[in-house]
Amino acid sequence: MTQFNFSARKKRRWPYWLAAMGLLLLGAGGYMQAKAFLAQYLIADAWEQSRRDGLPHKPWSWADTHPIARLELRRQSGERESFYILAGASGRNLAFAPTWLENTAVPGDGGNTVIAGHRDTHFAILRKVSPGDELWLEDMQGERHQYRVKYTSVVHENELSVLEQISDRLTLITCFPFFGVSDRTDKRFVVVAEPDELWSRPEIAAKAMVLSMGHGR
């Protein structure tokens, strides 16, 4: 799991450590990966400021966005991964972090909250997601909303039903196939998760598992 709670002493070492890591990744040809990795630390600082005063804070001076939520994936295998989510799903913002689609439900407010991310950086982990895995979404008020993956599917980029506000759910979207050779693809990998309290009802959990088999991976 990615850890963001560092001591003050460790924080003072960030510039040197991050610079070294950045040079290493850049030297390996991983420019996009380096940028996405380093940005999460700057976004983390902005998030902590927002949590303290309740106001949006830019992660860097020229940013036109701010962190709006924190997402944590808890796989049944025990693997964990967490990310900060930026407001506004523009191409520029996606280069730095997963982003919330502003025409969908605000994280934590109910409805269908849709978050998009790049397949070769933050959302590369989605290729491992399975029905039953947990997703925790922390909003700016500090409330944590627990979801459980219902199914995953591959859809065409023009399939807009994944954005519909039909129920309380969390939808994650990335390009497909993962680590594709071409930058252009008309396929999208979709993860649909529902509030965890629904899974405490056996009939709904059983139905979800049947649906997951029907949608496939």
C-alpha positions in Angstrom: 0.0 0.0 0.0 1.3 3.5 -0.8 1.9 5.4 2.5 1.3 9.1 2.7 1.8 9.7 6.4 5.4 10.7 6.9 7.1 12.2 9.9 8.4 15.8 9.7 12.0 14.5 9.5 11.2 12.3 6.5 9.3 15.1 4.8 12.5 17.2 4.9 14.2 14.5 2.9 11.5 14.4 0.2 13.1 16.9 -2.2 16.3 14.8 -2.4 14.7 11.4 -2.4 12.0 12.4 -4.9 14.6 14.1 -7.2 16.7 10.9 -7.2 13.7 8.7 -7.9 12.6 11.1 -10.6 16.0 11.0 -12.3 16.0 7.2 -12.1 12.6 6.8 -13.7 13.3 9.5 -16.4 16.6 7.7 -17.2 14.6 4.5 -17.8 12.3 6.3 -20.2 9.4 6.5 -17.7 8.6 10.2 -18.0 4.9 9.7 -17.6 5.3 7.3 -14.7 7.8 9.7 -13.0 5.5 12.6 -13.3 2.5 10.7 -12.0 4.5 9.3 -9.1 6.0 12.6 -8.0 2.7 14.5 -8.3 1.0 12.3 -5.6 3.3 13.7 -3.0 2.5 17.3 -3.9 -1.2 16.5 -4.1 -0.9 14.8 -0.6 0.3 18.1 0.9 -2.6 20.0 -0.7 -5.0 17.3 0.6 -3.8 17.7 4.2 -4.2 21.4 4.0 -7.8 21.0 2.7 -8.5 18.6 5.5 -7.3 21.1 8.1 -9.2 24.2 6.9 -12.0 22.7 4.6 -10.9 24.8 1.6 -9.6 23.6 -1.8 -5.8 23.9 -2.2 -3.9 23.7 -5.4 -1.1 21.1 -5.4 1.2 23.5 -7.3 0.9 27.2 -8.2 -0.2 26.8 -11.8 -2.6 24.0 -11.2 -6.3 24.5 -12.3 -7.4 21.7 -10.0 -7.3 20.5 -6.4 -7.6 17.1 -4.6 -11.2 16.2 -3.9 -10.9 12.7 -2.5 -8.6 9.9 -1.5 -9.2 6.4 -2.9 -7.9 3.1 -1.5 -8.1 -0.3 -3.1 -8.1 -3.3 -0.7 -7.8 -6.5 -2.7 -8.9 -9.8 -1.2 -5.3 -11.0 -1.6 -4.2 -8.4 1.0 -2.7 -6.0 -1.6 -3.5 -2.4 -1.0 -3.0 0.7 -3.1 -4.2 4.3 -2.6 -4.4 7.5 -4.6 -5.4 11.1 -4.3 -8.2 12.1 -6.7 -8.1 15.5 -8.6 -11.2 17.4 -9.6 -11.7 17.7 -13.4 -11.0 15.0 -15.9 -8.8 17.0 -18.3 -5.9 15.4 -20.2 -3.5 17.6 -18.2 -4.9 16.6 -14.8 -5.0 12.9 -15.8 -1.2 13.0 -16.3 -0.8 13.7 -12.6 -3.5 11.7 -10.9 -6.8 9.9 -11.3 -9.6 12.4 -11.8 -13.2 12.8 -10.9 -15.6 13.5 -13.8 -17.4 16.6 -12.7 -20.7 15.8 -14.4 -21.1 12.8 -12.1 -21.9 12.5 -8.4 -19.6 14.3 -6.0 -17.5 11.8 -4.0 -19.5 10.9 -0.9 -22.8 12.5 -1.9 -24.5 9.4 -3.3 -25.2 8.7 -7.0 -22.7 7.3 -9.5 -19.3 8.8 -8.8 -17.0 8.2 -11.8 -13.2 8.4 -11.6 -10.9 8.0 -14.5 -7.2 7.3 -14.6 -4.4 6.2 -17.0 -3.9 2.5 -17.6 -0.1 2.7 -17.4 0.3 4.7 -14.2 -2.2 4.9 -11.3 -5.0 2.7 -12.7 -2.7 0.0 -14.0 -3.7 -1.8 -10.7 -7.2 -2.2 -12.0 -6.2 -5.1 -14.1 -5.9 -7.1 -10.9 -9.3 -6.1 -9.5 -11.9 -8.8 -8.9 -15.5 -8.9 -7.7 -15.5 -8.7 -3.9 -12.5 -6.4 -3.6 -13.0 -3.3 -1.4 -12.8 0.3 -2.4 -12.6 3.0 0.2 -13.4 6.6 -0.8 -12.5 9.4 1.7 -14.2 12.8 1.0 -13.0 16.3 1.9 -15.0 16.2 5.1 -13.0 13.2 6.3 -15.9 10.7 5.9 -14.9 7.3 4.5 -17.3 5.5 2.1 -16.9 1.8 1.7 -17.7 0.0 -1.6 -17.3 -3.5 -2.9 -16.5 -4.4 -6.5 -19.6 -5.8 -8.2 -18.1 -6.6 -11.6 -15.5 -5.5 -14.2 -16.1 -5.2 -18.0 -14.6 -3.9 -21.2 -16.8 -1.5 -23.2 -16.5 0.8 -26.2 -15.5 4.4 -25.6 -19.0 5.6 -26.7 -20.8 3.4 -24.2 -22.2 6.2 -22.0 -24.3 4.0 -19.7 -21.4 3.7 -17.3 -21.9 7.4 -16.5 -25.7 7.2 -15.8 -26.9 8.3 -12.4 -29.0 5.2 -11.8 -27.9 4.2 -8.3 -25.4 4.8 -5.6 -22.1 3.4 -6.9 -18.5 4.0 -7.6 -17.2 3.6 -11.2 -13.6 3.5 -12.2 -12.6 3.8 -15.8 -9.3 3.4 -17.7 -8.2 2.6 -21.3 -7.8 -1.0 -22.4 -5.8 -3.1 -23.1 -3.4 -2.4 -20.2 0.1 -1.3 -21.3 -1.0 -1.2 -24.9 1.6 -0.4 -27.5 -0.6 2.3 -29.2 -1.8 5.4 -27.4 -5.0 5.2 -29.3 -7.7 2.8 -28.2 -11.5 2.8 -28.4 -11.9 0.3 -25.5 -12.4 1.1 -21.8 -12.0 -1.1 -18.8 -14.7 -0.4 -16.2 -14.9 -1.3 -12.5 -18.3 -1.0 -10.9 -18.6 -1.0 -7.1 -21.6 -0.7 -4.8 -21.9 0.5 -1.2 -20.6 -2.3 1.0 -23.8 -2.4 3.1 -25.5 -4.0 0.1 -23.2 -7.0 0.3 -24.4 -7.8 3.8 -27.7 -9.0 2.2 -27.0 -12.5 0.9 -29.5 -12.2 -2.0 -27.8 -9.1 -3.4 -24.3 -10.5 -3.0 -25.3 -13.7 -4.8 -26.9 -11.7 -7.6 -23.8 -9.6 -7.9 -21.6 -12.6 -8.3 -23.8 -13.9 -11.1 -23.7 -10.5 -12.8 -19.9 -10.5 -12.6 -19.7 -13.9 -14.4 -22.0 -12.5 -17.1 -19.9 -9.4 -17.7 -16.6 -11.2 -17.6 -13.2 -9.6 -17.3 
